[in-house]
Amino acid sequence: MEYMHTEIKAFCNKILMHVGVSEANAKLVTDNLVTADLRGVSSHGVARLPVYIKRIQLGLINPNPNPKVIKSTSTTVLIDGDNGLGQINVTDGVNRAISIAQENGQSMVGIKNTNHIGICADYVLKVAKEGMIGFCVGNASAHMAPWGGIRPILGTNPISVGVPAGRFPAIVLDMATSTVARGKILLAAKKGDKIPLGWALDKDGNPTEDAEKARFGTVLPFGGPKGYGLSLLVDILAGVLTGANFGSKVPSMTEDFETPLNLGAFISVFRIDNFMSLKQFEERIEELINEIKGSPAAPNVDEIYLPGEIEHNRMQEGLKKGIGLDEKVINDLNLLAESLNIAERI
Ligand SMILES: NC(=O)c1ccc[n+]([C@@H]2O[C@H](COP(=O)([O-])OP(=O)(O)OC[C@H]3O[C@@H](n4cnc5c(N)ncnc54)[C@H](O)[C@@H]3O)[C@@H](O)[C@H]2O)c1
């Protein structure tokens, strides 16, 4: 079924506000979730709302956090997110990082004591829209074994970078450090679909196509030891350095309903005119994009894309035509509304 983004946002806002999230904060969360669905990253879309609500109801997430600055310099800030929803804390962190970089040329913001931060593209796009380069990483529940191991110690820790690109859409590299985001495995398990070999191992360390077995095993890093190394670096920046949980101390968001997550995030922003004028940079980026897009495509490839371009195109179409949401996801949202005595259904 196709739904207009405004319709889903209104429905999800109502649910969040029902469990005590303020209207302004609810809007930040639903904007991030629906942006994921609009960009075709449904693993991080409104499918995540039921688990957020469950954790709020269990007192594991603070619905209206009061983030506090723990330490700051002219270019860095460390924030305690007060166990808020990740989207609220990271939006606050990105806004701070943008203002500091506008004033002082560059910034680094660390956040501890936060929760699942959703789709990272949303944050670095905000930076690119300001004509700066932004980097955002976050650690996540320990579902990925170190390369060669079978015990999950690291998260699928996402890395995102946003770069303004003149007359082209911003370049947005936004990726899990696992072969795929674990949300895609959860979604396949929910739908009873198989997963491709190479996404995960079962609990005994055997490659598996069974999404249910993969849930209880370990996801695999992309590019073997390289993805593992990048995931580790994210855990160091977002977890070790900020004072958040790290390694296997990070509980499972979807399976542990007794412990707050205390996740961490790390954002860095810098001004392009520290190096050259934005205009000159954009001319040079456009030249590079034109060269890439104009280069010969491999057999069976229609078009060469830049990172974030496919998602940008989907979003433009989704904003006009609506978003196709899985029946199971809609059903879960309606059941959630019913359990909260909310009369509306989507
Ligand atoms: N909050 C969290 O804890 C968490 C954890 C993991 C992942 N995530 C999110 O999950 C999402 C999905 O991650 P993923 O790794 O599955 O994404 P993906 O594999 O779909 O895409 C990764 C990157 O590759 C680019 N890409 C894909 N196909 C391309 C092509 N043909 N040409 C050029 N570029 C191409 C995409 O634009 C993107 O930048 C991300 O938005 C990430 O932020 C969040």
The ligand as a MOL file (V3000), in Angstrom:
LIG
                    3D

  0  0  0     0  0            999 V3000
M  V30 BEGIN CTAB
M  V30 COUNTS 44 48 0 0 0
M  V30 BEGIN ATOM
M  V30 1 N 21.2520 3.5920 13.8340 0
M  V30 2 C 21.9150 2.4910 13.7220 0
M  V30 3 O 22.2790 1.8770 14.7170 0
M  V30 4 C 22.2330 1.9190 12.3590 0
M  V30 5 C 23.0100 0.7650 12.2510 0
M  V30 6 C 23.2940 0.2820 10.9820 0
M  V30 7 C 22.7790 0.9120 9.8670 0
M  V30 8 N 22.0210 2.0240 10.0150 0 CHG=1
M  V30 9 C 21.4280 2.6850 8.8350 0
M  V30 10 O 21.0250 1.6780 7.9360 0
M  V30 11 C 20.9560 2.2340 6.6460 0
M  V30 12 C 21.2550 1.1960 5.6130 0
M  V30 13 O 22.6250 0.8070 5.6540 0
M  V30 14 P 23.1830 -0.2000 4.5240 0
M  V30 15 O 24.6430 -0.3970 4.7280 0
M  V30 16 O 22.3060 -1.4050 4.4780 0 CHG=-1
M  V30 17 O 22.9400 0.6700 3.1980 0
M  V30 18 P 23.1090 0.2570 1.6740 0
M  V30 19 O 23.9910 -0.9360 1.5310 0
M  V30 20 O 21.7610 0.2180 1.0680 0
M  V30 21 O 23.8770 1.5360 1.0650 0
M  V30 22 C 25.1700 1.8880 1.5140 0
M  V30 23 C 25.6870 3.0570 0.6930 0
M  V30 24 O 25.9380 2.6250 -0.6470 0
M  V30 25 C 25.3220 3.5310 -1.5550 0
M  V30 26 N 24.9080 2.7830 -2.7450 0
M  V30 27 C 24.0750 1.7110 -2.7930 0
M  V30 28 N 23.9390 1.2950 -4.0670 0
M  V30 29 C 24.6970 2.1260 -4.8360 0
M  V30 30 C 24.9900 2.2160 -6.2350 0
M  V30 31 N 24.4590 1.3620 -7.1290 0
M  V30 32 N 25.8010 3.1950 -6.6560 0
M  V30 33 C 26.3480 4.0740 -5.7780 0
M  V30 34 N 26.1140 4.0390 -4.4390 0
M  V30 35 C 25.3130 3.0790 -3.9840 0
M  V30 36 C 24.1510 4.1100 -0.8180 0
M  V30 37 O 23.7850 5.3770 -1.3670 0
M  V30 38 C 24.7230 4.2260 0.5920 0
M  V30 39 O 25.4190 5.4350 0.7370 0
M  V30 40 C 21.8160 3.4840 6.6940 0
M  V30 41 O 20.9400 4.5630 6.5370 0
M  V30 42 C 22.4340 3.5100 8.0830 0
M  V30 43 O 22.5090 4.8190 8.6630 0
M  V30 44 C 21.7420 2.5470 11.2350 0
M  V30 END ATOM
M  V30 BEGIN BOND
M  V30 1 1 1 2
M  V30 2 2 2 3
M  V30 3 1 2 4
M  V30 4 1 4 5
M  V30 5 2 4 44
M  V30 6 2 5 6
M  V30 7 1 6 7
M  V30 8 2 7 8
M  V30 9 1 8 9
M  V30 10 1 8 44
M  V30 11 1 9 10
M  V30 12 1 9 42
M  V30 13 1 10 11
M  V30 14 1 11 12
M  V30 15 1 11 40
M  V30 16 1 12 13
M  V30 17 1 13 14
M  V30 18 2 14 15
M  V30 19 1 14 16
M  V30 20 1 14 17
M  V30 21 1 17 18
M  V30 22 2 18 19
M  V30 23 1 18 20
M  V30 24 1 18 21
M  V30 25 1 21 22
M  V30 26 1 22 23
M  V30 27 1 23 24
M  V30 28 1 23 38
M  V30 29 1 24 25
M  V30 30 1 25 26
M  V30 31 1 25 36
M  V30 32 1 26 27
M  V30 33 1 26 35
M  V30 34 2 27 28
M  V30 35 1 28 29
M  V30 36 1 29 30
M  V30 37 2 29 35
M  V30 38 1 30 31
M  V30 39 2 30 32
M  V30 40 1 32 33
M  V30 41 2 33 34
M  V30 42 1 34 35
M  V30 43 1 36 37
M  V30 44 1 36 38
M  V30 45 1 38 39
M  V30 46 1 40 41
M  V30 47 1 40 42
M  V30 48 1 42 43
M  V30 END BOND
M  V30 END CTAB
M  END
